[in-house]
């Protein structure tokens, strides 16, 4: 069973979906028309952040 939904509140938008993080992130970057994206993750989570952001042009990875 795949669960997918969207939650929008003031100042934030959260997209949920099993295995959808890379796709959702790329869609949000495109939606905003972002030119430079900075990815911030702890050293422990840096490998996961790189995997999730592989589909976008990252200007800076910061851990």
Secondary structure, DSSP 8 states (H G I E B T S, - for coil): ---EEEEEETTEEEEEETT-HHHHHHHHHHHHT-S-EEEE--GGGHHHHHHHTTTS-EEEEE-
